[in-house]
Amino acid sequence: MKQRLLAILIMVVLLPLSSEAASLGLLRKWVVFPFDTEQGLKSSAERAWWKCRELLTEKKKYLVASRQFLTEKDVLQPRKTLNSADIKLLGNLLEADVLVTGFMERKQFVLSAYLVSTGSTLWTKHMAFHPSLKPEDQLEFTSERLTREMIAHIPYQAFTILDPLINKIVYEEGGKQFALIDVGTTDNLSPGAEIQWVEIKVPDEIKSNSNIFSETNDIVIAEGRVTQVKRGVAVVEVLKSKDKNSIQEKGLVRIPEEAERLAKTFLPDDVSTERLAPELVPDNIAPVVVKSKGEHRAGVFVGSLLSILGIIALAL
């Protein structure tokens, strides 16, 4: 009887920790709502809003809803923090993957991105204004800084596309396998560059928390090498893959050299670049898992829990 009670206790406590993590999908369609500010900053807020949208579209990797589209949908209005219900309602109405809001709060500017599929915060950060300068002279610059940092946090830089001529994702040529990826206008990408196809896991227990990007577990499922780049599309020779179905249409692709450049240029010095550019897949094609802070905390918790259960077992 005592052994049965102990077994039930272990199952009840550990079962929630075994829940399967969801995979992050392609963040293709973005909606940026007008920024909410004081009346005297409306002109600056308008310029900051346009700058944010411009930065998201300049590399041709993201599609951003136009002013006309938002007007037609009757949603062209400033918004602040969104709750889960608002995220899903607006996201479905606008057929968006990500919603972005920006607003002034206590002499600082807050920029937030929300993931429609989960109704949770994808990334958020605030930046305080310099007290000796006018807010209207800082708003556009602040918005640009935060937008660039948000983009740099996105854990992929390209995605797989279907070959329009042969209607295949992976094709063979000369005894080698190739795939096409959309790279937009990625700077300095040239033949020979390393490519990693990744699966980005978002643990269920942190979906409601802020900054999902900092809590994801990134698994490298295939790797390759660029052989040609033309008009925003790169031809990649597939060198390794976990299995034959690893590479899928709209699959997320990391370009390590681009991720490192973004991290060095736009991320704060105290942010590690290890998660953005993990080591390559080993020769045996075992997936590379980069542990998140949340996973580390869970590991510590499990170790402590097992110790406690051992004490209970001895007591019984």
N, C-alpha and C positions, 0 to 999 in steps of 0.2 A: 504493500500500500504506500509506504513511504517513498519507495523508488518510483512508483507511478506518479505521485504528486510532484516529485522533483522533475521528472521528464516533462510533465505538463507545464510546469513553471518555466523550464528552459524554452519550450516551444512557443509559449505565449510572449515571452520577452524578446526572443531572437527573430520571430517571424517577420515583424515590420522591417528589420534590417535587410532582409533578403529580397525586397521588392525590386523589380526590374526597372532600370533607368530608361528614360525616354531619349531618343536621338534628336538632336537639333537638325531641323530641316534647312533648306536653302532660304535665306532671307533676301528675297528678290524685290518685293513690292513694299515701299515705305510711304508713310503718310506723316508729314510734318505739319502740325497745327500752328497757327500764328502764335507768337509769343505773348504772354500776359505780362504787362508792365504798367507802371503808373501812367497817367494821361500825358504827362509832359515828356514821356519817353517813347511815344507811339512811333514817331518817325525813325528813331534809332532801332526800335524793335522790328519795324518792317525791314530795314536793311539787314539786321541780324538774321531774320527769318530767311530772307533770300540767300544770304551767305551760307547758311546751314544747308539749304536745299542744293545749292550750287556745289558744295563740297561733296555731298553724297552722290551727285551725278557726274562729277568731273572725270572719274575713271571708267564710267559707263558699266559699272558692275551692279548698280542699284537703280530701280525705276521709282521715281518720286512723283506722287500725285500732284497735278497742276492746280493752280488757283481756281481755274474754271471748273475742274472736276469737283473740288471741294464745295464750290458755290452751288453747283447743280445738285449735290447731295445734301445741301443745307447744313453743312458742318464747318463752314469757314468761320471759326471763332476761336479765341484763345482758350486754352485749357491748362489746368495745373496738374496735380497728382490724379491719376486714374486708378479706380479700383478694378477688380477682376471682371465684374459684370460689364463695366463701361468698356474695358479693353476688348472683350469678346464681341460685344454688341457693335461697337464702332468698327472693329476689324472685319467682321462679317459683312457689314453694310458697305464698307469701302474695299472689300476683297484685298486686304493688306496683310502682310506678314509682320510688319513692325510699325508701331505708332510712336511718334516723338512729340514731346511737349517741352516747352521752356517757359520759365516764369521768374519774376523778381520776388525775392523774399528776404527781408531784413538786410538790405544792402549787399545782397549776393544774388547770383544768377544760378538757377537750377536747370539742368538739362537731363531729361529722362527718356529712355527708350523702353517700350513694352512689347513683349512677345505675345502675339495674338493667339497662337496655338495653345498656350497654357494660361493665358490671362494673368501673367506675372511680369514683374520688372526684369528687363533684360540687362539694363545698365543705367546707372544714375550717378551724377556727381554735381557738386556745387562749387562755385568759385566766388570768393568775396571780392568786391570792388576796392580799389585803392582809395583810402579816405581823403587824400589830397587832390583827387581828380574828379571831375564831374561824371556821374553815371552814364550820361548820354555819349561821352567820349570813350567809354570803355565797353559798352554793351556789345558792339559788333565784334571787337577783338576777343572778348570773353567767350562769346558764342562760338567763334571760330576755333579757339583753343580747345573748348570742350568737345566740339564736333569732331575735330581731328583725333582727339584722344579716344572718343567712342569708336570711330572707324578703325583705329589701330588695335583696339581690343577685339574686334571681330576675328574669331579663330580660324578663318580661312580666307584665301585671296582669289580663288577661282572656282569653277564648277564644271562638271562633265557635261558635254552636249552630244546629241545624236548626230552621227555623220549623215548629212542630208542626201548624199549621193548613193550610198549603199545601205542606208537605214539601219546601221549597226552602231553599238556603243564601243565595242572593242572589235577590231578587225585585224586580219593577218596579211602581211606583205613581206615577201622575201624571207619567210621563216621566222619573222618577228611579229610581235603584237603591238598595236598602236591604238591610241584613243585621242579624241579631241577635247580640249578644255577651253572654256571662255575665260580669257584673262583681262578683258577690257583693255585699258591703255596702261597696263602695268609698266612702270619705268624700268629700262635696262634689262628686260627679260630677253635672253639670247639662247641660241642652241647650246646644249650642255648643262643648262640649269636643272637642278634637282627638283623633283615633284613628289609630293606625298598625298595620296588619297586618305582622308581621315573620316572616322566616325566619331562624332562628338556627343558624348553621353551627358545628360542632365539628370542627376539623381532626384528621385521623387521627393525626398525629404527636404529639399532646398528650393523647390519650385516657387514657393511664395516669398522667398528672400530676395533682397536686392542684389544686383550685379551677378547674374547667372554666369557671365563670361569667366569670372574668377573662380567658379566652383565646378566647372565642367571637367570631365575625364576624357582626354583626347586619345583615341586609339588609331594608330597608323595601320591601315589594312592593305595598302599597296604603295609601290613607289615606282618612279620612272624618271626619264630624262627627256628634256625638250629637244626636238630635232629641227623644228621649224616654227616660226611665228609670223603670222600674216593677218592684218586687219583685225586684231583683237582675239584671234583664235590661235592656239598653240597645238601643234602635233606632238604627242608625247609617246615615246617608246616605253612600253610597260616592261619593267625589269623584274619585279617581284610582286606577288599578290597572295593574300591569305588563302583565297580560293577563286575559282573561275567566275563566281558571281559577285566578287568584291566591288568591281567598278560598275556603277549604275548611272543612269541618266540623272542629272542634277546632283550627282555625288559631290561632296565638298572636297576641295583640293587646297592643300597648303603649299605655298611656295616659300621654303625656308629663308632664302635670301631676301625676299620681299617682306616677310614677317619680321625679320631681324631689322631691316631698314626702318620699317614703321615703328617698331619698338624703340629703337635708338633715337628716332626723330621726334616722336610725339608722346611717348609714355614717360611718366615721372621716373626719376632715377631709382626710386625704391621699388619699382615693379620689376620682377624677374622676367627675363625673356625666355626662360627655359620652357615654359608651357607653350609659347608661341612657335617654338622650333625644336621639338623633341628629337632625340636621336633617331636614326633610320632604323627600319625594320631589320632585325638580325637575319643571318643567312638562313635560319630554319623557318623564317616567315612567322615566328610567334609575334602576336600583336604587341605593340609598345603601348603601355598604359601609363599616362602621367597622372599621378594621384593628386586629387584636389585637397584643399584644406579641410573640406567637409568630410572626405573619406578618411583623412588622417585622424580627425576628431572621433569618427565612428570606430576606428581601429582601437584607439585608446579606451573608448567606452566599452567595447566588447571585452578587452583584456581585463578591465576592472570588474566587469559584470561576471566574467567566468570565475574570477577570484572569489567574489562574494558568494556565487553559487556553490563553489567548493567548500566554503565555510559552512553554508547551510546544510550541505550534504553530510559533512562530518557531524554536525549537530544532530541531524536526524538519526 
